C-alpha cells in the first residue's frame, strides 16, 4: 500500500506543474494567454515567491500568496 500511495503522490505532483517566472508581469502575461489551460491550485513561482492560482469572488483568476 505504501508503494501505491507514493505512486499516487507522484502522479498528483506531475499533474500540477510548477510555473516559474522572473517577474510578476511575465507571470500575468502568461496567465492571460493560457487562462483556459491552467488548473486552480497550480503553484506559480515569481522571483522566488510562491503563489497559487485561485478564483476571486468576482470570478477573476488571481495569484494568491502561499
Buried (B, 14 or more C-beta within 10 A) or exposed (E): EEEEEEEEEEEEEEEEEEBBBEEBEEBBEBBEEEEEEBEEEBBBBBEEEEBBBEEEEEEEBEBEEE
